[in-house]
């Protein structure tokens, strides 16, 4: 039985089958499918079974492994349009995470790095990039 899952940031949190069911329900809604909670529950239980039986996955599956398994089960059960909606949602969330990571990197460069170490602060040679006036963009 799966009791924990490894998040992208490395944290180990309790495994929650309801989260998988909710994601599958949202994918059904996103694809325009009339399938409801009962089908989503059956899919999520199948995902849990496959995760438990998969020798390639360690004792604690990662979020990515769970999501890959959801995609595979949806396709195997014939819910191809729903799988596509799920895949597109995952891609969008990955893109948002990437943008947030890049944004935080730029913020860190502006707020915490010295001008000598930050290209952003050295764009105008007439202003000291370490001052408040020089850091304003």
C-alpha positions, 0 to 999 in steps of 0.5 A: 500500500502506498502511504507517501509521495515525493513532491517535486521539491523533495518533500515527502507527504502523505499519499492522497487518492482523493487528489488523483480522483479530483485531477481525473474529474477535472480532466473529464470536465476539461475534455467535455466528457460526461463521466463523473466521480464514479469513473474518476474513482475507478481510474484513481484506484487503478492508478494506485494498483499500478503504482503498487505493482510497478517494480520500477518505482521505488517504495515512495513514488514521485509526483511525476510517476503518479502523473505518468501512470494517470496518463497511461491508465486514462489511455488504456481505458479508452479516455484518450480525449481526457488524457489529452486534457490531462497532459495539456494541463500538466504542460501548462502547470510545468510552464507556469512553474518554470516561469515562476522559477525564472521570475524568482531568479531575476528578482533575486539578482535585482534584490540581493546580488551586488552590481558587479555580479549582476548583469541586470544592474550593470546596464547603465554605467552612469548609475551605481547599481547597488543603490536604490536609484540604480536598482529601479527598473 
